[in-house]
């Protein structure tokens, strides 16, 4: 699994641990940290590619649901 940023500033790696991205939870964490870093740098539009080889789509959905439930709980269920 790998996240590569293409635009702006040419190809470069996303935020990831030195040992790489080895599971779905780390993939999502790396994506969120990369988005935060790029937004902090003032990037308005980001083009990236994500190598999903070895991912379990059901696990990605389960992690997404856990994040959504955590957000709903943190905001009292109001958006």
PDB file with SEQRES, HELIX, SHEET and CRYST1 records, atoms N, CA, C and O in Angstrom:
SEQRES   1 A   79  UNK UNK UNK UNK UNK UNK UNK UNK UNK UNK UNK UNK UNK          
SEQRES   2 A   79  UNK UNK UNK UNK UNK UNK UNK UNK UNK UNK UNK UNK UNK          
SEQRES   3 A   79  UNK UNK UNK UNK UNK UNK UNK UNK UNK UNK UNK UNK UNK          
SEQRES   4 A   79  UNK UNK UNK UNK UNK UNK UNK UNK UNK UNK UNK UNK UNK          
SEQRES   5 A   79  UNK UNK UNK UNK UNK UNK UNK UNK UNK UNK UNK UNK UNK          
SEQRES   6 A   79  UNK UNK UNK UNK UNK UNK UNK UNK UNK UNK UNK UNK UNK          
SEQRES   7 A   79  UNK                                                          
HELIX    1 AA1 UNK A   24  UNK A   40  1                                  17    
HELIX    2 AA2 UNK A   57  UNK A   74  1                                  18    
SHEET    1 AA1 3 UNK A  12  UNK A  13  0                                        
SHEET    2 AA1 3 UNK A   2  UNK A   7 -1                                        
SHEET    3 AA1 3 UNK A  47  UNK A  51 -1                                        
CRYST1    1.000    1.000    1.000  90.00  90.00  90.00 P 1           1          
ATOM      1  N   UNK A   1       0.845  -1.169   0.000  1.00  0.00           N  
ATOM      2  CA  UNK A   1       0.000   0.000   0.000  1.00  0.00           C  
ATOM      3  C   UNK A   1       0.894   1.236   0.000  1.00  0.00           C  
ATOM      4  O   UNK A   1       1.895   1.312   0.712  1.00  0.00           O  
ATOM      5  N   UNK A   2       0.498   2.183  -0.814  1.00  0.00           N  
ATOM      6  CA  UNK A   2       1.323   3.381  -0.948  1.00  0.00           C  
ATOM      7  C   UNK A   2       0.448   4.541  -1.413  1.00  0.00           C  
ATOM      8  O   UNK A   2      -0.478   4.363  -2.205  1.00  0.00           O  
ATOM      9  N   UNK A   3       0.762   5.734  -0.904  1.00  0.00           N  
ATOM     10  CA  UNK A   3       0.105   6.961  -1.347  1.00  0.00           C  
ATOM     11  C   UNK A   3       1.177   7.826  -1.995  1.00  0.00           C  
ATOM     12  O   UNK A   3       2.213   8.102  -1.389  1.00  0.00           O  
ATOM     13  N   UNK A   4       0.926   8.254  -3.228  1.00  0.00           N  
ATOM     14  CA  UNK A   4       1.851   9.124  -3.942  1.00  0.00           C  
ATOM     15  C   UNK A   4       1.124  10.404  -4.314  1.00  0.00           C  
ATOM     16  O   UNK A   4       0.030  10.363  -4.877  1.00  0.00           O  
ATOM     17  N   UNK A   5       1.731  11.543  -3.999  1.00  0.00           N  
ATOM     18  CA  UNK A   5       1.170  12.838  -4.361  1.00  0.00           C  
ATOM     19  C   UNK A   5       1.770  13.252  -5.694  1.00  0.00           C  
ATOM     20  O   UNK A   5       2.979  13.145  -5.895  1.00  0.00           O  
ATOM     21  N   UNK A   6       0.927  13.723  -6.606  1.00  0.00           N  
ATOM     22  CA  UNK A   6       1.389  14.103  -7.944  1.00  0.00           C  
ATOM     23  C   UNK A   6       1.396  15.609  -8.155  1.00  0.00           C  
ATOM     24  O   UNK A   6       2.346  16.139  -8.731  1.00  0.00           O  
ATOM     25  N   UNK A   7       0.383  16.300  -7.713  1.00  0.00           N  
ATOM     26  CA  UNK A   7       0.288  17.744  -7.907  1.00  0.00           C  
ATOM     27  C   UNK A   7      -0.196  18.381  -6.618  1.00  0.00           C  
ATOM     28  O   UNK A   7      -1.024  17.770  -5.943  1.00  0.00           O  
ATOM     29  N   UNK A   8       0.234  19.504  -6.247  1.00  0.00           N  
ATOM     30  CA  UNK A   8       1.287  20.313  -6.860  1.00  0.00           C  
ATOM     31  C   UNK A   8       2.683  19.825  -6.455  1.00  0.00           C  
ATOM     32  O   UNK A   8       2.806  18.927  -5.622  1.00  0.00           O  
ATOM     33  N   UNK A   9       3.689  20.387  -7.015  1.00  0.00           N  
ATOM     34  CA  UNK A   9       5.108  20.174  -6.698  1.00  0.00           C  
ATOM     35  C   UNK A   9       5.639  18.805  -7.098  1.00  0.00           C  
ATOM     36  O   UNK A   9       6.631  18.356  -6.525  1.00  0.00           O  
ATOM     37  N   UNK A  10       5.029  18.135  -8.041  1.00  0.00           N  
ATOM     38  CA  UNK A  10       5.597  16.905  -8.572  1.00  0.00           C  
ATOM     39  C   UNK A  10       5.460  15.700  -7.671  1.00  0.00           C  
ATOM     40  O   UNK A  10       5.022  15.823  -6.527  1.00  0.00           O  
ATOM     41  N   UNK A  11       5.831  14.534  -8.176  1.00  0.00           N  
ATOM     42  CA  UNK A  11       5.663  13.292  -7.419  1.00  0.00           C  
ATOM     43  C   UNK A  11       6.460  13.288  -6.116  1.00  0.00           C  
ATOM     44  O   UNK A  11       7.633  13.660  -6.085  1.00  0.00           O  
ATOM     45  N   UNK A  12       5.804  12.864  -5.052  1.00  0.00           N  
ATOM     46  CA  UNK A  12       6.454  12.721  -3.749  1.00  0.00           C  
ATOM     47  C   UNK A  12       5.609  11.784  -2.901  1.00  0.00           C  
ATOM     48  O   UNK A  12       4.449  11.512  -3.212  1.00  0.00           O  
ATOM     49  N   UNK A  13       6.205  11.305  -1.839  1.00  0.00           N  
ATOM     50  CA  UNK A  13       5.526  10.359  -0.965  1.00  0.00           C  
ATOM     51  C   UNK A  13       4.628  11.080   0.035  1.00  0.00           C  
ATOM     52  O   UNK A  13       4.864  12.234   0.393  1.00  0.00           O  
ATOM     53  N   UNK A  14       3.619  10.386   0.463  1.00  0.00           N  
ATOM     54  CA  UNK A  14       2.720  10.888   1.491  1.00  0.00           C  
ATOM     55  C   UNK A  14       3.350  10.694   2.866  1.00  0.00           C  
ATOM     56  O   UNK A  14       4.410  10.079   2.991  1.00  0.00           O  
ATOM     57  N   UNK A  15       2.697  11.217   3.888  1.00  0.00           N  
ATOM     58  CA  UNK A  15       3.125  10.985   5.266  1.00  0.00           C  
ATOM     59  C   UNK A  15       2.923   9.495   5.557  1.00  0.00           C  
ATOM     60  O   UNK A  15       1.818   8.975   5.410  1.00  0.00           O  
ATOM     61  N   UNK A  16       3.978   8.824   5.965  1.00  0.00           N  
ATOM     62  CA  UNK A  16       3.906   7.397   6.267  1.00  0.00           C  
ATOM     63  C   UNK A  16       5.044   7.043   7.217  1.00  0.00           C  
ATOM     64  O   UNK A  16       6.070   7.723   7.240  1.00  0.00           O  
ATOM     65  N   UNK A  17       4.865   5.979   8.000  1.00  0.00           N  
ATOM     66  CA  UNK A  17       5.955   5.558   8.879  1.00  0.00           C  
ATOM     67  C   UNK A  17       7.126   5.033   8.050  1.00  0.00           C  
ATOM     68  O   UNK A  17       6.939   4.629   6.902  1.00  0.00           O  
ATOM     69  N   UNK A  18       8.332   5.036   8.623  1.00  0.00           N  
ATOM     70  CA  UNK A  18       9.512   4.568   7.881  1.00  0.00           C  
ATOM     71  C   UNK A  18       9.359   3.141   7.343  1.00  0.00           C  
ATOM     72  O   UNK A  18       9.896   2.817   6.284  1.00  0.00           O  
ATOM     73  N   UNK A  19       8.641   2.306   8.056  1.00  0.00           N  
ATOM     74  CA  UNK A  19       8.471   0.915   7.616  1.00  0.00           C  
ATOM     75  C   UNK A  19       7.384   0.764   6.555  1.00  0.00           C  
ATOM     76  O   UNK A  19       7.154  -0.340   6.059  1.00  0.00           O  
ATOM     77  N   UNK A  20       6.722   1.851   6.205  1.00  0.00           N  
ATOM     78  CA  UNK A  20       5.696   1.822   5.169  1.00  0.00           C  
ATOM     79  C   UNK A  20       4.300   1.596   5.730  1.00  0.00           C  
ATOM     80  O   UNK A  20       4.097   1.501   6.940  1.00  0.00           O  
ATOM     81  N   UNK A  21       3.361   1.515   4.822  1.00  0.00           N  
ATOM     82  CA  UNK A  21       1.953   1.322   5.174  1.00  0.00           C  
ATOM     83  C   UNK A  21       1.644  -0.164   5.015  1.00  0.00           C  
ATOM     84  O   UNK A  21       1.729  -0.710   3.916  1.00  0.00           O  
ATOM     85  N   UNK A  22       1.282  -0.816   6.131  1.00  0.00           N  
ATOM     86  CA  UNK A  22       1.107  -2.266   6.103  1.00  0.00           C  
ATOM     87  C   UNK A  22      -0.311  -2.740   6.356  1.00  0.00           C  
ATOM     88  O   UNK A  22      -0.597  -3.927   6.200  1.00  0.00           O  
ATOM     89  N   UNK A  23      -1.211  -1.836   6.746  1.00  0.00           N  
ATOM     90  CA  UNK A  23      -2.588  -2.259   6.966  1.00  0.00           C  
ATOM     91  C   UNK A  23      -3.541  -1.109   6.661  1.00  0.00           C  
ATOM     92  O   UNK A  23      -3.121   0.027   6.440  1.00  0.00           O  
ATOM     93  N   UNK A  24      -4.814  -1.426   6.653  1.00  0.00           N  
ATOM     94  CA  UNK A  24      -5.827  -0.451   6.278  1.00  0.00           C  
ATOM     95  C   UNK A  24      -5.891   0.725   7.247  1.00  0.00           C  
ATOM     96  O   UNK A  24      -6.094   1.862   6.823  1.00  0.00           O  
ATOM     97  N   UNK A  25      -5.722   0.468   8.531  1.00  0.00           N  
ATOM     98  CA  UNK A  25      -5.758   1.555   9.515  1.00  0.00           C  
ATOM     99  C   UNK A  25      -4.616   2.541   9.271  1.00  0.00           C  
ATOM    100  O   UNK A  25      -4.818   3.753   9.353  1.00  0.00           O  
ATOM    101  N   UNK A  26      -3.426   2.034   8.973  1.00  0.00           N  
ATOM    102  CA  UNK A  26      -2.288   2.918   8.700  1.00  0.00           C  
ATOM    103  C   UNK A  26      -2.494   3.665   7.381  1.00  0.00           C  
ATOM    104  O   UNK A  26      -2.082   4.818   7.255  1.00  0.00           O  
ATOM    105  N   UNK A  27      -3.121   3.026   6.409  1.00  0.00           N  
ATOM    106  CA  UNK A  27      -3.419   3.693   5.139  1.00  0.00           C  
ATOM    107  C   UNK A  27      -4.316   4.908   5.378  1.00  0.00           C  
ATOM    108  O   UNK A  27      -4.049   5.992   4.859  1.00  0.00           O  
ATOM    109  N   UNK A  28      -5.365   4.729   6.153  1.00  0.00           N  
ATOM    110  CA  UNK A  28      -6.283   5.833   6.443  1.00  0.00           C  
ATOM    111  C   UNK A  28      -5.591   6.904   7.273  1.00  0.00           C  
ATOM    112  O   UNK A  28      -5.753   8.094   7.004  1.00  0.00           O  
ATOM    113  N   UNK A  29      -4.824   6.499   8.275  1.00  0.00           N  
ATOM    114  CA  UNK A  29      -4.093   7.469   9.098  1.00  0.00           C  
ATOM    115  C   UNK A  29      -3.117   8.273   8.238  1.00  0.00           C  
ATOM    116  O   UNK A  29      -3.026   9.492   8.381  1.00  0.00           O  
ATOM    117  N   UNK A  30      -2.396   7.603   7.355  1.00  0.00           N  
ATOM    118  CA  UNK A  30      -1.445   8.290   6.478  1.00  0.00           C  
ATOM    119  C   UNK A  30      -2.159   9.264   5.550  1.00  0.00           C  
ATOM    120  O   UNK A  30      -1.668  10.366   5.307  1.00  0.00           O  
ATOM    121  N   UNK A  31      -3.314   8.863   5.032  1.00  0.00           N  
ATOM    122  CA  UNK A  31      -4.082   9.744   4.159  1.00  0.00           C  
ATOM    123  C   UNK A  31      -4.528  10.995   4.908  1.00  0.00           C  
ATOM    124  O   UNK A  31      -4.397  12.104   4.390  1.00  0.00           O  
ATOM    125  N   UNK A  32      -5.047  10.833   6.108  1.00  0.00           N  
ATOM    126  CA  UNK A  32      -5.501  11.976   6.902  1.00  0.00           C  
ATOM    127  C   UNK A  32      -4.337  12.895   7.246  1.00  0.00           C  
ATOM    128  O   UNK A  32      -4.458  14.113   7.115  1.00  0.00           O  
ATOM    129  N   UNK A  33      -3.212  12.336   7.683  1.00  0.00           N  
ATOM    130  CA  UNK A  33      -2.050  13.165   8.020  1.00  0.00           C  
ATOM    131  C   UNK A  33      -1.495  13.880   6.791  1.00  0.00           C  
ATOM    132  O   UNK A  33      -1.038  15.020   6.884  1.00  0.00           O  
ATOM    133  N   UNK A  34      -1.535  13.213   5.647  1.00  0.00           N  
ATOM    134  CA  UNK A  34      -1.075  13.844   4.409  1.00  0.00           C  
ATOM    135  C   UNK A  34      -1.986  15.000   4.027  1.00  0.00           C  
ATOM    136  O   UNK A  34      -1.501  16.069   3.656  1.00  0.00           O  
ATOM    137  N   UNK A  35      -3.290  14.805   4.112  1.00  0.00           N  
ATOM    138  CA  UNK A  35      -4.232  15.885   3.804  1.00  0.00           C  
ATOM    139  C   UNK A  35      -4.025  17.068   4.743  1.00  0.00           C  
ATOM    140  O   UNK A  35      -4.065  18.220   4.312  1.00  0.00           O  
ATOM    141  N   UNK A  36      -3.803  16.786   6.020  1.00  0.00           N  
ATOM    142  CA  UNK A  36      -3.564  17.861   6.992  1.00  0.00           C  
ATOM    143  C   UNK A  36      -2.285  18.621   6.658  1.00  0.00           C  
ATOM    144  O   UNK A  36      -2.263  19.852   6.696  1.00  0.00           O  
ATOM    145  N   UNK A  37      -1.221  17.891   6.333  1.00  0.00           N  
ATOM    146  CA  UNK A  37       0.051  18.536   5.998  1.00  0.00           C  
ATOM    147  C   UNK A  37      -0.094  19.431   4.771  1.00  0.00           C  
ATOM    148  O   UNK A  37       0.387  20.564   4.767  1.00  0.00           O  
ATOM    149  N   UNK A  38      -0.745  18.932   3.745  1.00  0.00           N  
ATOM    150  CA  UNK A  38      -0.904  19.695   2.511  1.00  0.00           C  
ATOM    151  C   UNK A  38      -1.799  20.916   2.726  1.00  0.00           C  
ATOM    152  O   UNK A  38      -1.513  21.989   2.193  1.00  0.00           O  
ATOM    153  N   UNK A  39      -2.864  20.769   3.490  1.00  0.00           N  
ATOM    154  CA  UNK A  39      -3.738  21.910   3.783  1.00  0.00           C  
ATOM    155  C   UNK A  39      -2.981  22.959   4.580  1.00  0.00           C  
ATOM    156  O   UNK A  39      -3.125  24.157   4.332  1.00  0.00           O  
ATOM    157  N   UNK A  40      -2.172  22.514   5.537  1.00  0.00           N  
ATOM    158  CA  UNK A  40      -1.364  23.441   6.341  1.00  0.00           C  
ATOM    159  C   UNK A  40      -0.371  24.204   5.463  1.00  0.00           C  
ATOM    160  O   UNK A  40      -0.051  25.360   5.740  1.00  0.00           O  
ATOM    161  N   UNK A  41       0.108  23.556   4.413  1.00  0.00           N  
ATOM    162  CA  UNK A  41       1.054  24.190   3.490  1.00  0.00           C  
ATOM    163  C   UNK A  41       0.347  25.107   2.490  1.00  0.00           C  
ATOM    164  O   UNK A  41       0.995  25.726   1.647  1.00  0.00           O  
ATOM    165  N   UNK A  42      -0.980  25.192   2.586  1.00  0.00           N  
ATOM    166  CA  UNK A  42      -1.734  26.084   1.714  1.00  0.00           C  
ATOM    167  C   UNK A  42      -2.160  25.491   0.391  1.00  0.00           C  
ATOM    168  O   UNK A  42      -2.599  26.217  -0.501  1.00  0.00           O  
ATOM    169  N   UNK A  43      -2.038  24.181   0.249  1.00  0.00           N  
ATOM    170  CA  UNK A  43      -2.447  23.525  -0.991  1.00  0.00           C  
ATOM    171  C   UNK A  43      -3.971  23.537  -1.066  1.00  0.00           C  
ATOM    172  O   UNK A  43      -4.650  23.116  -0.130  1.00  0.00           O  
ATOM    173  N   UNK A  44      -4.499  24.021  -2.181  1.00  0.00           N  
ATOM    174  CA  UNK A  44      -5.945  24.073  -2.359  1.00  0.00           C  
ATOM    175  C   UNK A  44      -6.506  22.852  -3.060  1.00  0.00           C  
ATOM    176  O   UNK A  44      -7.618  22.415  -2.766  1.00  0.00           O  
ATOM    177  N   UNK A  45      -5.737  22.302  -3.988  1.00  0.00           N  
ATOM    178  CA  UNK A  45      -6.151  21.121  -4.744  1.00  0.00           C  
ATOM    179  C   UNK A  45      -4.972  20.154  -4.760  1.00  0.00           C  
ATOM    180  O   UNK A  45      -3.832  20.551  -5.001  1.00  0.00           O  
ATOM    181  N   UNK A  46      -5.259  18.890  -4.502  1.00  0.00           N  
ATOM    182  CA  UNK A  46      -4.217  17.877  -4.415  1.00  0.00           C  
ATOM    183  C   UNK A  46      -4.578  16.713  -5.325  1.00  0.00           C  
ATOM    184  O   UNK A  46      -5.705  16.219  -5.290  1.00  0.00           O  
ATOM    185  N   UNK A  47      -3.632  16.278  -6.134  1.00  0.00           N  
ATOM    186  CA  UNK A  47      -3.822  15.093  -6.969  1.00  0.00           C  
ATOM    187  C   UNK A  47      -2.926  13.999  -6.409  1.00  0.00           C  
ATOM    188  O   UNK A  47      -1.724  14.195  -6.234  1.00  0.00           O  
ATOM    189  N   UNK A  48      -3.529  12.837  -6.126  1.00  0.00           N  
ATOM    190  CA  UNK A  48      -2.743  11.742  -5.569  1.00  0.00           C  
ATOM    191  C   UNK A  48      -3.219  10.422  -6.133  1.00  0.00           C  
ATOM    192  O   UNK A  48      -4.297  10.324  -6.719  1.00  0.00           O  
ATOM    193  N   UNK A  49      -2.401   9.420  -5.946  1.00  0.00           N  
ATOM    194  CA  UNK A  49      -2.797   8.058  -6.301  1.00  0.00           C  
ATOM    195  C   UNK A  49      -2.538   7.176  -5.090  1.00  0.00           C  
ATOM    196  O   UNK A  49      -1.600   7.395  -4.323  1.00  0.00           O  
ATOM    197  N   UNK A  50      -3.386   6.187  -4.943  1.00  0.00           N  
ATOM    198  CA  UNK A  50      -3.262   5.265  -3.817  1.00  0.00           C  
ATOM    199  C   UNK A  50      -3.207   3.847  -4.368  1.00  0.00           C  
ATOM    200  O   UNK A  50      -4.113   3.407  -5.075  1.00  0.00           O  
ATOM    201  N   UNK A  51      -2.134   3.138  -4.038  1.00  0.00           N  
ATOM    202  CA  UNK A  51      -1.985   1.740  -4.416  1.00  0.00           C  
ATOM    203  C   UNK A  51      -2.743   0.923  -3.377  1.00  0.00           C  
ATOM    204  O   UNK A  51      -2.328   0.842  -2.221  1.00  0.00           O  
ATOM    205  N   UNK A  52      -3.839   0.326  -3.783  1.00  0.00           N  
ATOM    206  CA  UNK A  52      -4.692  -0.422  -2.859  1.00  0.00           C  
ATOM    207  C   UNK A  52      -4.382  -1.917  -2.834  1.00  0.00           C  
ATOM    208  O   UNK A  52      -5.150  -2.699  -2.274  1.00  0.00           O  
ATOM    209  N   UNK A  53      -3.264  -2.319  -3.434  1.00  0.00           N  
ATOM    210  CA  UNK A  53      -2.893  -3.737  -3.442  1.00  0.00           C  
ATOM    211  C   UNK A  53      -2.812  -4.254  -2.010  1.00  0.00           C  
ATOM    212  O   UNK A  53      -2.148  -3.662  -1.158  1.00  0.00           O  
ATOM    213  N   UNK A  54      -3.483  -5.344  -1.765  1.00  0.00           N  
ATOM    214  CA  UNK A  54      -3.437  -5.964  -0.451  1.00  0.00           C  
ATOM    215  C   UNK A  54      -4.452  -5.427   0.541  1.00  0.00           C  
ATOM    216  O   UNK A  54      -4.485  -5.870   1.689  1.00  0.00           O  
ATOM    217  N   UNK A  55      -5.284  -4.474   0.119  1.00  0.00           N  
ATOM    218  CA  UNK A  55      -6.278  -3.942   1.052  1.00  0.00           C  
ATOM    219  C   UNK A  55      -7.531  -4.799   1.042  1.00  0.00           C  
ATOM    220  O   UNK A  55      -7.862  -5.446   0.048  1.00  0.00           O  
ATOM    221  N   UNK A  56      -8.210  -4.786   2.159  1.00  0.00           N  
ATOM    222  CA  UNK A  56      -9.485  -5.476   2.311  1.00  0.00           C  
ATOM    223  C   UNK A  56     -10.571  -4.404   2.313  1.00  0.00           C  
ATOM    224  O   UNK A  56     -10.682  -3.654   3.283  1.00  0.00           O  
ATOM    225  N   UNK A  57     -11.374  -4.311   1.253  1.00  0.00           N  
ATOM    226  CA  UNK A  57     -12.398  -3.267   1.194  1.00  0.00           C  
ATOM    227  C   UNK A  57     -13.341  -3.283   2.399  1.00  0.00           C  
ATOM    228  O   UNK A  57     -13.744  -2.223   2.880  1.00  0.00           O  
ATOM    229  N   UNK A  58     -13.693  -4.464   2.887  1.00  0.00           N  
ATOM    230  CA  UNK A  58     -14.581  -4.543   4.048  1.00  0.00           C  
ATOM    231  C   UNK A  58     -13.921  -3.919   5.276  1.00  0.00           C  
ATOM    232  O   UNK A  58     -14.592  -3.267   6.077  1.00  0.00           O  
ATOM    233  N   UNK A  59     -12.629  -4.112   5.426  1.00  0.00           N  
ATOM    234  CA  UNK A  59     -11.907  -3.512   6.562  1.00  0.00           C  
ATOM    235  C   UNK A  59     -11.866  -1.994   6.417  1.00  0.00           C  
ATOM    236  O   UNK A  59     -12.010  -1.284   7.412  1.00  0.00           O  
ATOM    237  N   UNK A  60     -11.674  -1.477   5.204  1.00  0.00           N  
ATOM    238  CA  UNK A  60     -11.698  -0.029   4.998  1.00  0.00           C  
ATOM    239  C   UNK A  60     -13.058   0.547   5.385  1.00  0.00           C  
ATOM    240  O   UNK A  60     -13.129   1.594   6.030  1.00  0.00           O  
ATOM    241  N   UNK A  61     -14.138  -0.133   4.993  1.00  0.00           N  
ATOM    242  CA  UNK A  61     -15.485   0.322   5.347  1.00  0.00           C  
ATOM    243  C   UNK A  61     -15.674   0.286   6.859  1.00  0.00           C  
ATOM    244  O   UNK A  61     -16.226   1.223   7.434  1.00  0.00           O  
ATOM    245  N   UNK A  62     -15.225  -0.778   7.505  1.00  0.00           N  
ATOM    246  CA  UNK A  62     -15.370  -0.892   8.958  1.00  0.00           C  
ATOM    247  C   UNK A  62     -14.624   0.229   9.678  1.00  0.00           C  
ATOM    248  O   UNK A  62     -15.145   0.803  10.634  1.00  0.00           O  
ATOM    249  N   UNK A  63     -13.421   0.543   9.232  1.00  0.00           N  
ATOM    250  CA  UNK A  63     -12.645   1.624   9.841  1.00  0.00           C  
ATOM    251  C   UNK A  63     -13.343   2.957   9.603  1.00  0.00           C  
ATOM    252  O   UNK A  63     -13.420   3.786  10.509  1.00  0.00           O  
ATOM    253  N   UNK A  64     -13.852   3.170   8.393  1.00  0.00           N  
ATOM    254  CA  UNK A  64     -14.591   4.396   8.095  1.00  0.00           C  
ATOM    255  C   UNK A  64     -15.805   4.559   8.993  1.00  0.00           C  
ATOM    256  O   UNK A  64     -16.085   5.662   9.462  1.00  0.00           O  
ATOM    257  N   UNK A  65     -16.527   3.476   9.236  1.00  0.00           N  
ATOM    258  CA  UNK A  65     -17.694   3.523  10.126  1.00  0.00           C  
ATOM    259  C   UNK A  65     -17.280   3.856  11.552  1.00  0.00           C  
ATOM    260  O   UNK A  65     -17.962   4.627  12.226  1.00  0.00           O  
ATOM    261  N   UNK A  66     -16.173   3.287  12.022  1.00  0.00           N  
ATOM    262  CA  UNK A  66     -15.685   3.597  13.369  1.00  0.00           C  
ATOM    263  C   UNK A  66     -15.331   5.072  13.492  1.00  0.00           C  
ATOM    264  O   UNK A  66     -15.636   5.704  14.503  1.00  0.00           O  
ATOM    265  N   UNK A  67     -14.694   5.618  12.474  1.00  0.00           N  
ATOM    266  CA  UNK A  67     -14.345   7.041  12.487  1.00  0.00           C  
ATOM    267  C   UNK A  67     -15.615   7.878  12.509  1.00  0.00           C  
ATOM    268  O   UNK A  67     -15.711   8.835  13.278  1.00  0.00           O  
ATOM    269  N   UNK A  68     -16.595   7.529  11.669  1.00  0.00           N  
ATOM    270  CA  UNK A  68     -17.852   8.277  11.612  1.00  0.00           C  
ATOM    271  C   UNK A  68     -18.591   8.207  12.944  1.00  0.00           C  
ATOM    272  O   UNK A  68     -19.139   9.212  13.396  1.00  0.00           O  
ATOM    273  N   UNK A  69     -18.614   7.039  13.575  1.00  0.00           N  
ATOM    274  CA  UNK A  69     -19.285   6.908  14.871  1.00  0.00           C  
ATOM    275  C   UNK A  69     -18.571   7.728  15.928  1.00  0.00           C  
ATOM    276  O   UNK A  69     -19.216   8.339  16.781  1.00  0.00           O  
ATOM    277  N   UNK A  70     -17.245   7.747  15.881  1.00  0.00           N  
ATOM    278  CA  UNK A  70     -16.480   8.558  16.824  1.00  0.00           C  
ATOM    279  C   UNK A  70     -16.764  10.029  16.642  1.00  0.00           C  
ATOM    280  O   UNK A  70     -16.886  10.764  17.622  1.00  0.00           O  
ATOM    281  N   UNK A  71     -16.872  10.470  15.401  1.00  0.00           N  
ATOM    282  CA  UNK A  71     -17.189  11.871  15.110  1.00  0.00           C  
ATOM    283  C   UNK A  71     -18.594  12.213  15.586  1.00  0.00           C  
ATOM    284  O   UNK A  71     -18.812  13.289  16.144  1.00  0.00           O  
ATOM    285  N   UNK A  72     -19.548  11.313  15.374  1.00  0.00           N  
ATOM    286  CA  UNK A  72     -20.920  11.560  15.808  1.00  0.00           C  
ATOM    287  C   UNK A  72     -20.983  11.653  17.327  1.00  0.00           C  
ATOM    288  O   UNK A  72     -21.698  12.493  17.873  1.00  0.00           O  
ATOM    289  N   UNK A  73     -20.238  10.794  18.003  1.00  0.00           N  
ATOM    290  CA  UNK A  73     -20.211  10.831  19.463  1.00  0.00           C  
ATOM    291  C   UNK A  73     -19.551  12.082  19.995  1.00  0.00           C  
ATOM    292  O   UNK A  73     -19.996  12.642  20.998  1.00  0.00           O  
ATOM    293  N   UNK A  74     -18.492  12.530  19.334  1.00  0.00           N  
ATOM    294  CA  UNK A  74     -17.761  13.722  19.775  1.00  0.00           C  
ATOM    295  C   UNK A  74     -18.581  14.983  19.586  1.00  0.00           C  
ATOM    296  O   UNK A  74     -18.413  15.948  20.333  1.00  0.00           O  
ATOM    297  N   UNK A  75     -19.473  14.990  18.589  1.00  0.00           N  
ATOM    298  CA  UNK A  75     -20.265  16.194  18.333  1.00  0.00           C  
ATOM    299  C   UNK A  75     -21.673  16.070  18.889  1.00  0.00           C  
ATOM    300  O   UNK A  75     -22.526  16.916  18.622  1.00  0.00           O  
ATOM    301  N   UNK A  76     -21.915  15.028  19.656  1.00  0.00           N  
ATOM    302  CA  UNK A  76     -23.246  14.835  20.199  1.00  0.00           C  
ATOM    303  C   UNK A  76     -24.246  14.396  19.144  1.00  0.00           C  
ATOM    304  O   UNK A  76     -25.457  14.521  19.329  1.00  0.00           O  
ATOM    305  N   UNK A  77     -23.728  13.876  18.027  1.00  0.00           N  
ATOM    306  CA  UNK A  77     -24.603  13.407  16.969  1.00  0.00           C  
ATOM    307  C   UNK A  77     -25.095  14.506  16.054  1.00  0.00           C  
ATOM    308  O   UNK A  77     -25.889  14.239  15.152  1.00  0.00           O  
ATOM    309  N   UNK A  78     -24.650  15.735  16.258  1.00  0.00           N  
ATOM    310  CA  UNK A  78     -25.102  16.855  15.436  1.00  0.00           C  
ATOM    311  C   UNK A  78     -24.000  17.244  14.463  1.00  0.00           C  
ATOM    312  O   UNK A  78     -22.835  17.324  14.853  1.00  0.00           O  
ATOM    313  N   UNK A  79     -24.346  17.485  13.207  1.00  0.00           N  
ATOM    314  CA  UNK A  79     -23.366  17.907  12.191  1.00  0.00           C  
ATOM    315  C   UNK A  79     -23.726  19.254  11.672  1.00  0.00           C  
ATOM    316  O   UNK A  79     -23.029  19.790  10.810  1.00  0.00           O  
TER     317      UNK A  79                                                      
END                                                                             
